[in-house]
Amino acid sequence: MSILAAVDTSDASRTALRHAAREARLRDVPMTILYCLERESRGETWWHWLAGESSDPDVLRQRTRERLDAFVDEALAESHRPESWTIQIRESKPSDGIEAMLEESDHELAVLGATGSNRLEQFLLGSTTQHVVPNSPVPVLVVPKEASPHPYERILAPIDFSECARLGLQRAGHLAKREHAKMFVLHDTHVSSSGLGRPDLAPSSDVIERRRREAHETMDNHLEHLSLASDRVERILRVHSYDRHEPAEAIVEAVRDHGIDLVVMGTHGRGGMERVVLGSTTYRVLHRIPCPVLTVRSPLQEEG
């Protein structure tokens, strides 16, 4: 088993590399650093297009390797490197190269930089993250460039009570134990007025309170198997009395209000939280929070 760190030498991937190296050290496994040389329709690589260099394959790979060696030297102090690490260069789209590496080799975690702030970084990083996150067979850690690696102290697990959300919660609990961190469990839901037969009629306080009690009991059932001390878990339960609510907003607010430094969530939830990871909302969240997001994919694929 090993850690896969996909890099493109941007600031976000530099930070991601540091997080990947920390995970490799903590897990005592090797780290593979992957860089993909993508070719345009004219047969030139992106690096050639950016730098105006020779497109001779041997020259390009040599210069690319030299740049990557310098990138690693600048990003990782000797004391912060895992015991074993390698660099691989592939001529492919980044998303294809990452997917191939995950299929060919025995990796337990993929680490990517979050979408960059400028247009070039968004083009190179955004589409890759969007493809890899929902399709990766292993957990994916998406790291914004401002998230310096350090022991996690406050971990957020958004749940919608689906099976995949439960898997995300289990991973969050495992990390909370490893890091001696406090875990915050967020459930954000609403009572639909349309379900009352009168779209113009707001749910009564009794209906809302009943939904709150039901959600609290379900949350307790999910938490009882984690074996975390009660003072290391905080529940965040939000029940809305209106139809239009945005799960991403609940996550952003929880990160801000509770000083969260890691968000852990499943990627195949059935409720509103599903959209946060699989849809465009994911990237709105990543643009707005300063901490990494670890996505855990359910092994049970839904058909259709």
N, C-alpha and C positions, 0 to 999 in steps of 0.2 A: 504494500500500500504506500501511496505517496500523495503529496500535495501538488496540484497543478496551478501555477501562477501564469496567467496569460498577460503579456505586457506589450505596450507599444511605445514605451519611453515617455509617455505623457506624465504630468504631475499625478494624475489619478492612479495610473498604473504603478508609479513609484511607491505611492502609499500602499497600494494593494500588495506589492511585492513584500513590503515590510510586514504586513499582516500575515501573508502566506508563510514567510520565514518564521514568524512567531508560532504559528500553528504547527509547522513542521518540527520545531524544537520541542514544543509541549507534548506532541504526540510521538516524538522520537522516530520520525519517518523521513525519507528523502523528500526533496523538493525538485520539481521539474519546472524550469522557466521556458515558456513557449513564446516565440515571436513569429508572426506570419507575414510573409512577403506576398502581398496581393498584386496580381497582374491586371493591368488594364486591357482593353480590347486590342490595343496596339502592341501588346506583348511586353510592355514596360512595367516594372514594379512600382508600387506606391512610393517607395523610398526614392527610386529614380525620378519619379514625377516631382517629388517634393524637393529633392536636392540637386536635380539636373546632373546626376552622375552617370557613369558608364553602366550600360545594361548587361555587360558581360556577366554571365551567371557566377563564375568563379570569383571575379573581382567583387561583385556585389555581395556575395555571401561572406567573403573575407572582411569587407568593410562593415557589413552588418554585424558580424561577430565581434569585431573590435568595438563598435559602438555599444553593443550589449554588454560586453565586459566592463566598459567604462561606466555604463548605466548601473550595473550591479555594484561596482566598487563605490560609486557615489551614494547609492541607495542603502547599502547594507554594510555596517561596520563588521569587522571580522567576528566580534563577539556576538553579533546578532544573527549570524548565519547558521543554518542547520549543519549537522555533521556531514551530510551528503547532499549535493545538489548538482544539477546538470542544466545545460542550455540546449534547446532544440529550435531549429529554424525550419519553417515549412513554407513552401510556395503555395499559398491558398488564401482564400478569404479567411479572416479571423474566426468567424463563426464555424466554418467548415473545418478549419484546423483544430479548434478546440473540441468539436464534436468527435473528430477522428481520434484525437488523443484519448478522450474519455472512453471510446469504444475499444481502442487497441491496448491500452495500458490499465493497470490496476490502481486507479486514483480514488481517494476517499473524500476529496474536497477540491472544488475549483474556485479560484479567487480571481475576481475581475475588478478593474477600476470602474467606478460609476461614470455615467455620462458626463462629459466635460462641459465647461461653461461657454466655450466658443464654438463656432459652427464646424470647424474642422474636427475638434474633439468629439462633438456630437455625432458627426458623420461616421468617424472611425470607431467610436466606443458605443454609441447609443444603439445602433442596429445590432451590434454583436451581443450586447447585454440582453436586448429584447428577444433575440433568438435563443441564446444559451439558457437563460433562466427557466423558461417553461419546458425545455427539452432535455436538460441535463439529467442523467441517471443518478448523479450524486448531488449532495448539497452544494449550493453556490453562495459564496460570500461576495457581495457587491460593496465596494469600499469607495466612499467619496474622498477626494484628495485631501480634505482637511482633517480626516480621522486618523490621528497618529496612533500607532499600536501601543496598547497598554492593557493591563488586566481589566477585564470588564467588571464593573461594579454594580450596574443597574441594567438589567436585561428585560426587554418588553416582548411578551408573547401575545399577539392578537389572535383570538380564537372565535370561530363561528359554530363550534360544537360538531363539525364534520370529522370524519375519520382522519383526513389529512391534517386538519388543524390539531388533532390530538397528537399526531406524529411530530408536528412542529413544537407543540408544548413539551413533549418528552425530550426533544433535543435541547430546548431552552432550559429545562430542568437539569439536564446533564451538564450543560455549560455553567449553570448557576452553581452547581456543586463544585465543579472543577475550579471555577474562579472565585469561589466563596462570595458570590454576588447576591444581591437582592433581586428577586424576580417580580415583575409586574405583569399581571394577566388582564388583558383588555377584552371585553365583549361589548360590542356596539350594535344595537338593534333598534327596531321601532315597532310600534303597534299601528297597523295600517287602518286608516279610517275607512278605506274602501271595503275592507272586510266586514264592516259593520252594516253594510247595506245602504248607508247614507254617507257618501263621500264628503258631504259638507258638515258632518257631525264628528266632532273630535272625540276620541276615546275617553271614557271616564277615568277618574283617578283610580278607581277600584280595578279597572281593567289593566291599567299601566302598572299598578302595584302587584297584581297577580303575575303579570309577565316578568316583573323584576324578581319576585320570589322564585319563580320557575327557573329563570336564568341563573340565579345565585345557587340554587340547589344543583343544577347541572354543572356549573363551574366547580363546585365543591367536589362532585363526583370525579371530574377530570383531574383535580389536584391531589386527591387522596392517594393516588398510586405513585406520586413523585417522591415521597419521603423527604420533603423539605420542611425545615423548622417553620412554624407558623409565623415567627417574626421575620422570616426571610421571604415571605410572599405577601404581595399587596394586590387586592382585587380592584379593578377599575370597571365598573358596570354602568353602562349608559343605555337607558331606554327612552326613545323619542316618541312623541305623540303626533308625529307627522310623517308623511310618506317619503318626502324627498330629503334624504340625508346622505352624506358622503363618508364612507368608511375611512378613506384616506385622511380626511380632516381629523377624525378621532385619533389616528395614529400620530399625525403631526403634532397635535395638541398634547398627547401623552408624552411624546419625546421631549417636547419643550417644557412641559409642566413638571416632569419628574426627572429631568436630567439623564435621560436614557443614553447609554453608549453602545447598545446592540439591540437590533430588532430581529426576532426569529419567527418565521411563519411558514406554514405549509403552502404549497402551490396548486392544490386542487380542491380547495374548499367549495362548498355548494352555495354558500350564502354570499352576503355582500362583500366579505373579506376576499373572496376569490378574485374580484375585479382589481383589488389592490395589487396583486402579484401578476396576474395574467394579462390585464388590460393596460391601457395607457396610463391609468392611475398610478401604476408602479413607478413610472418615471417622474410623475409629479411629486410623489413622495420622496424619491431619491434626490430630486433637485432641492427639496425643502428641508431635509434633515441632515445634520452633520455627522451622523453615525452610520456604521455599516449595517447592511441588511443581509441576514442569512436565510436563504430560501431552502426548504426541505420538500422535495417532490414525493408525492405518494407513489408507492410501487404499484398501486392498483390503478391502471389506466381506464378511464371511462370511454366507452365506445360511442360512436355516433356524433 
